[in-house]
Structures are given as C-alpha cells and as structure tokens.
Amino acid sequence: MTSVGSAPATSTQNVHIRAEERGSTVKLIYLLGVIPPAAFFSGGLIAQHVDELVGGLPFLLMWNTFSLLLSSMVMLIIFLSDDTNREGKAE
C-alpha cells in the first residue's frame, strides 16, 4: 500500500511541471519586444544632439528606419523561438 505523499506522478503532472519550467524561458524571450519601442522613442532624444546626415538622410529618418528593421528582426526571433509555432505539433 502506498501513501498519498509517495504516489507516482501521472503524465498530466509531468506535463504541468515541464510547462512551468519552460514558461520562465518563454516569458524572457518576450522581453525582447521591449527593445523596438525603446529604440524608436530614444531616437528623438539622440537626434536633438546630432546635426549630421547619415547616408544622405537626416539622422532621425535613418534612426527610425533602423528601428523598423530592428522591430522586424526581434519579432522574427520571438516567432521562431515560440513553441506554439512549431510544425507538426498536436493541438
């Protein structure tokens, strides 16, 4: 006879444990989403002190273009690292 405290873990319990372990890393990857807005809004502060052209364009225009490209790259990284986007995963 086994006691309640020593009952073997069911597969459902194992799934919940694995999901909790994985959850902390998934949430950390979502913090990458903070980078594009921070980059976009910091451009105005930096542009106040820069009076040069970058690649023939005003600095702020170039900064916003860079922020747009950075946003796309960060969202791609988040998309690829998220387990719900894997092919062949059962729903």
Backbone bond lengths (Angstrom), bond angles and torsions (degrees), N, CA, C in turn:
res aa  C-N    CA-C-N  psi(-1)  N-CA   C-N-CA  omega(-1)  CA-C   N-CA-C  phi
1 M - - - 1.454 - - 1.527 108.75 -
2 T 1.302 116.50 129.65 1.461 120.17 -179.70 1.514 109.59 -99.34
3 S 1.314 115.04 146.60 1.452 119.17 178.08 1.521 109.34 -82.09
4 V 1.311 116.44 165.45 1.459 121.47 -177.59 1.531 110.85 -63.78
5 G 1.310 117.86 -37.33 1.463 121.75 -177.90 1.515 112.90 -69.85
6 S 1.322 118.54 -22.73 1.458 119.75 -176.45 1.531 112.18 -107.52
7 A 1.314 117.97 19.37 1.457 121.24 179.95 1.524 109.18 -67.36
8 P 1.331 117.29 140.23 1.467 119.41 -179.83 1.534 110.52 -66.89
9 A 1.322 115.22 147.50 1.461 120.64 -179.29 1.526 109.66 -72.88
10 T 1.299 115.59 136.68 1.459 119.91 177.85 1.516 109.35 -83.32
11 S 1.315 115.60 168.32 1.461 118.73 -179.78 1.526 111.36 -64.42
12 T 1.328 117.75 -31.11 1.458 121.35 178.36 1.522 110.41 -65.05
13 Q 1.319 116.73 -41.38 1.455 119.97 177.95 1.527 110.54 -64.56
14 N 1.332 116.71 -39.39 1.457 119.70 179.20 1.528 111.58 -63.51
15 V 1.324 116.90 -38.29 1.460 120.66 178.81 1.519 110.36 -63.79
16 H 1.326 117.25 -43.21 1.461 120.58 179.65 1.520 111.13 -65.08
17 I 1.310 117.39 -38.31 1.460 120.03 178.68 1.519 110.12 -65.09
18 R 1.323 116.90 -45.35 1.462 119.74 179.28 1.526 110.80 -64.15
19 A 1.307 118.27 -38.41 1.463 121.04 179.64 1.522 110.83 -65.19
20 E 1.338 117.47 -38.45 1.462 120.08 178.65 1.524 110.72 -67.60
21 E 1.320 117.19 -40.10 1.462 120.24 178.28 1.523 110.31 -64.32
22 R 1.314 117.35 -42.24 1.452 122.03 -178.90 1.522 111.26 -73.31
23 G 1.315 117.83 -29.81 1.456 122.16 -175.84 1.511 113.64 -58.18
24 S 1.318 118.13 -36.78 1.454 119.69 -178.48 1.527 111.19 -67.06
25 T 1.321 118.52 -36.57 1.456 119.99 179.33 1.525 111.05 -74.99
26 V 1.317 117.73 -34.37 1.459 120.40 178.75 1.523 109.58 -66.31
27 K 1.306 118.01 -41.26 1.455 120.58 179.49 1.525 111.33 -66.00
28 L 1.321 117.25 -34.59 1.456 119.62 178.39 1.520 111.31 -66.82
29 I 1.313 117.48 -36.13 1.465 119.90 179.95 1.534 110.45 -67.07
30 Y 1.332 117.15 -29.80 1.459 119.84 178.24 1.529 111.88 -70.13
31 L 1.320 117.69 -19.03 1.465 120.16 177.03 1.530 111.69 -67.52
32 L 1.312 116.99 -17.39 1.465 119.51 174.60 1.531 110.95 -61.87
33 G 1.315 117.24 -24.04 1.458 121.50 179.47 1.522 113.49 -65.71
34 V 1.316 117.42 -12.38 1.464 121.29 178.51 1.531 110.47 -78.70
35 I 1.315 117.19 -24.68 1.462 121.06 -174.09 1.533 112.98 -63.55
36 P 1.345 121.15 -49.44 1.477 119.42 -177.53 1.535 114.63 -60.03
37 P 1.347 120.09 -45.87 1.474 117.01 178.15 1.527 112.43 -64.87
38 A 1.332 116.32 -36.93 1.467 118.88 178.10 1.525 110.58 -63.48
39 A 1.325 116.92 -41.08 1.462 120.48 178.60 1.525 110.63 -66.38
40 F 1.322 117.12 -41.83 1.464 120.81 -178.47 1.525 111.50 -63.36
41 F 1.332 116.69 -47.67 1.456 120.17 -175.58 1.527 113.31 -77.34
42 S 1.317 117.81 -21.59 1.464 118.97 177.60 1.525 111.61 -78.46
43 G 1.321 117.77 -16.22 1.463 121.19 -179.34 1.514 112.93 -61.04
44 G 1.304 117.67 -39.22 1.464 120.84 179.14 1.516 112.50 -63.93
45 L 1.321 115.96 -37.67 1.467 119.81 178.62 1.525 111.17 -67.41
46 I 1.316 115.96 -38.93 1.460 120.11 179.95 1.519 110.74 -73.97
47 A 1.330 117.49 -37.45 1.465 121.57 -176.90 1.524 112.13 -65.61
48 Q 1.317 118.27 -22.67 1.464 120.45 177.74 1.530 111.63 -63.09
49 H 1.320 115.96 -26.86 1.464 120.22 -174.60 1.526 113.04 -105.66
50 V 1.318 117.56 -0.55 1.464 121.24 -178.84 1.522 108.68 -117.35
51 D 1.321 116.57 124.68 1.462 120.93 -179.22 1.523 112.52 -114.03
52 E 1.310 117.63 19.65 1.450 120.63 -175.00 1.524 111.36 -102.39
53 L 1.316 114.32 162.59 1.451 121.26 172.99 1.522 108.13 -93.02
54 V 1.309 115.96 142.02 1.463 121.07 177.80 1.521 106.45 -119.63
55 G 1.310 116.21 114.38 1.459 119.96 -177.82 1.510 112.49 63.39
56 G 1.325 117.59 28.19 1.455 121.62 179.74 1.524 113.81 82.82
57 L 1.330 117.24 1.15 1.464 121.63 179.94 1.529 110.13 -115.77
58 P 1.326 116.86 151.93 1.462 118.47 174.49 1.528 110.83 -57.09
59 F 1.328 115.73 149.19 1.455 120.93 -174.94 1.526 112.12 -56.85
60 L 1.328 118.28 -45.13 1.466 120.58 -176.22 1.524 111.61 -64.83
61 L 1.325 117.73 -37.79 1.466 120.47 177.08 1.530 110.16 -63.96
62 M 1.324 116.35 -43.19 1.463 120.04 178.31 1.536 110.68 -65.32
63 W 1.324 117.29 -39.50 1.466 121.48 179.39 1.532 110.45 -63.44
64 N 1.329 117.02 -43.76 1.467 120.03 179.54 1.524 111.54 -66.28
65 T 1.333 116.88 -35.58 1.462 120.33 176.01 1.525 110.13 -64.27
66 F 1.318 116.78 -43.71 1.460 121.82 176.72 1.531 110.41 -61.06
67 S 1.335 117.41 -42.42 1.465 121.00 179.31 1.524 111.74 -63.33
68 L 1.327 117.02 -37.64 1.457 121.36 177.62 1.526 110.73 -63.49
69 L 1.327 117.21 -45.78 1.459 121.20 178.07 1.535 111.42 -65.37
70 L 1.331 116.09 -39.41 1.460 120.54 177.39 1.532 111.32 -62.72
71 S 1.336 116.63 -39.56 1.466 120.73 178.04 1.519 111.02 -60.37
72 S 1.319 116.07 -44.32 1.465 119.94 179.78 1.523 111.32 -63.13
73 M 1.316 117.22 -41.63 1.466 120.12 -179.74 1.523 111.61 -66.67
74 V 1.327 116.94 -41.65 1.472 120.55 -179.97 1.524 110.57 -65.25
75 M 1.328 117.24 -42.79 1.465 119.48 179.17 1.525 111.37 -65.89
76 L 1.322 117.76 -33.99 1.460 120.94 175.43 1.524 111.15 -65.40
77 I 1.323 116.84 -42.13 1.470 120.51 177.81 1.525 110.44 -62.42
78 I 1.324 117.11 -43.88 1.464 120.58 179.26 1.526 109.93 -64.24
79 F 1.314 117.71 -42.62 1.457 121.57 -179.50 1.524 111.01 -62.29
80 L 1.320 117.19 -45.80 1.463 120.97 -177.82 1.524 112.52 -70.08
81 S 1.314 117.75 -28.69 1.463 119.87 -177.74 1.528 113.17 -87.74
82 D 1.322 117.83 -10.56 1.457 121.11 -179.08 1.527 109.86 -81.61
83 D 1.327 116.59 127.97 1.462 121.78 -176.91 1.522 113.66 -67.13
84 T 1.308 118.02 -23.05 1.471 119.61 -177.68 1.521 111.73 -72.39
85 N 1.328 117.75 -11.19 1.463 120.94 -178.96 1.521 112.85 -98.93
86 R 1.313 118.31 9.76 1.461 121.96 -178.54 1.529 108.76 -77.07
87 E 1.327 116.52 141.22 1.453 120.92 177.77 1.528 109.75 -76.59
88 G 1.302 116.33 148.71 1.462 121.02 176.39 1.510 113.98 78.01
89 K 1.311 117.81 7.01 1.464 119.86 179.18 1.520 108.74 -82.99
90 A 1.326 115.07 131.53 1.466 119.95 179.27 1.508 110.20 -72.47
91 E 1.312 116.28 139.81 1.468 119.80 179.92 1.496 111.26 -89.04
